[in-house]
Amino acid sequence: MAQSRLEKIGTIFTRVQGLLRGSAMKAEDKPIWYDVYAAFPPKLEPRFDRPAPNVPVRNIFYAEDVVRAKLHKHNKPTETISLFDHKRSTQSQQFVQIYENLRAQGALDEQRIYETALDLLAEQRQQAKGTEAVEESLEETEAKSTLLSDFQDAGEQQQITTTSTPASKKTKKDNAGINIDSLFKD
């Protein structure tokens, strides 16, 4: 029984048990789960020929699933989602929040709430894009200005060193121009 590789003949427990009895497996090599299984065997032996229980699988739907499905059916998602970014909420999460806020007010019917939520989401996305573009341009100009100022500082430093060293002591390295490595030391 222990030598068979067919899952139809015995269970994995009985196969390991047979290996241990026949000294084909040492006691120190037995699996971790073996002692737990021996101490607490299942009520019904897990065999391949045991019929599966006929338990109906319940559908799990949340109220927001209908709204989210409607959003994805009519509007193709245009964003990329980073699973590492926990600070930002996705477009569908923002839409559901807006939708739930409008529904809580109770002034409109379902179709009007959906359309209004789409409009508000579009406005919110435009505002977010505008602020991101401004932030990116500020970072870009700041990076350019610091790089430019670094080059200017290096040029001034080079002029100071060249005027302080006599012309006879100048080497090829001094005439090479700005040393880029010194710019990125910070």
Secondary structure, 3 states (H helix, E strand, C coil): CCCCCCCCCCCHHHHHHHHHHCCCCCHHHCCCHHHHHHHCCCCCCCCCCCCCCCCCCCCCCCHHHHHHHHHHHHCCCCCCCCCCCCCCCCHHHHHHHHHHHHHHHCCCCHHHHHHHHHHHHHHHHHHHHHHHHHHHHHHHHHHHHHHHHHHHHHHHHHHHHHHHCCHHHCCCCHHHCCCHHHHCCC
